[in-house]
């Protein structure tokens, strides 16, 4: 079985840095094998805004949405409906020492399949303690 279809892929990223704020907007389309005999087209649109509240505290907000579609003959892709995944995540970062930082974030994510009237969501919280000290090396 063969199938021929022209699909465009792209990736775009626009970043603007202000004195205390950084704004990043991204858009892309990728084509990947699904593992089920058809290709998967994934469209992504995302944005991140990061603002330095002080010299050591940064607040960021990240949002993105993905649309996944099957590409191929209708006989093969009939069981794969368009799926939408969206998430939003605020993050607070605190660099409390020269090599130490503490990040706290929350993420709300949802997955929607309109063809089957499915809606799922998740709430997550993260706390990460990071040490980024100088690298040690030993030579013989």
N, C-alpha and C positions, 0 to 999 in steps of 0.2 A: 504494500500500500504506500502510495506517495501522496504528498500534499505540497502545494506551492502557495506561499503567501508572503507578501512583502511587508515587513514590520520595521519601523524606524526605532533605533536605540539612541539614547542621548544621556548626557549628564551635564548639569549646569550648577554653578556655585557662585553666589554673590556675597561678598563680605565687606562690611563697612565698619571701620574702627573709629570711634570717637574718643574723647579724652578719658572717660570712665566707662563707656558702654561699647559693646561689640554686638553687631547684628549680622546674622548669617542666615541666608535663604538658599535652600537646595531643591533641585528638581531632577529626577532621573527616570529612565525607563531601561529595564534590563530584561533579557530573555535568557532563561535557564532551563535545563532539562528537569522534568518533574519526577522522573523515576517511574511514572505510570504510562509511558508511551506517548506523551505529548509534551510540548513546550509550555512553559509558564511565563507569561508576560507580567512584570511587576512594575507599576508606576508608583513613584514616591514623591511626595511634596513635604518639605520640612522647614522649620525655622527655629532658630535659637537666638535668644537675647540674653546677654550677660552684662551685669552692671556691678562695678566695684563700689560697694557702699563705703568702705574704708580701705586703708592700705592692706588690711589682713582679711577682710570679709567680702565675699563675692556672692551675689544672688543671681541665679540663672533660671530661665524658663525655656524649656524645649518642647516643641509640639511637632508631630509628624502624622502623616496618613499614607497608607499603602492601599493600592487596588491590585488584586491578583486575578488574572484571567487566563484561561486555557487557550492555547493556539493549536489548531490542528483540525482534522476532519470532524464534523459533528458526531459521527458514530463513536469516535474515541473520546471526545471532550464532553459528551452529554451529561456525565455524572459530576462534572466540576462546574459549579456556579460561581459567578463573580463574588469575590470575598473582599471585604474592606476591613482594614485594621487601623485603628487610630490610638494615639497615646499623647498624654501631656504630663510633663514632669518638672516641677520646681525643685531647685537644688540650692542649698545654702552651704558655702564652703568657708572654713575658718582656718587660716594659717597661723597657728598659735606659737610656733617656734620656727627657727631657721629651717629645719628639715622635717617638721611635723605638720600635718594638716588633718582636719576633721571635716568630712562631708556628710551632710544629711539630706536625703531627698525622699520625695513621695512620687509615685507614678500611678496614674489612672489610665487603664487601657481597655479598649473594647474591640470586639470582633463581630462583624455583622455579615450575614448571608441573606440578602433580601429575597432570593428565590425560594428559600426554605423557611423564611420568617424566623431565622435564628438570630439571637442577640446574646452575647456573653460579655462580661466585663470582669475586671480584676483591679484590686487596690493593693499597692505594695509600698513598703517603706524600707529605706536602706540607710545604714550608718556605716561609714568607712573611715578607718583610721589609717593614715598613710605616712610611712617614713621614707623619705627620699634623700638620704644622706650620701656622702661621698662614696664612691665605689672603692672597694678593696681589691687589690690584686697581689698575688704572690708569684714570684718568678723563681726559677731554680737556676 
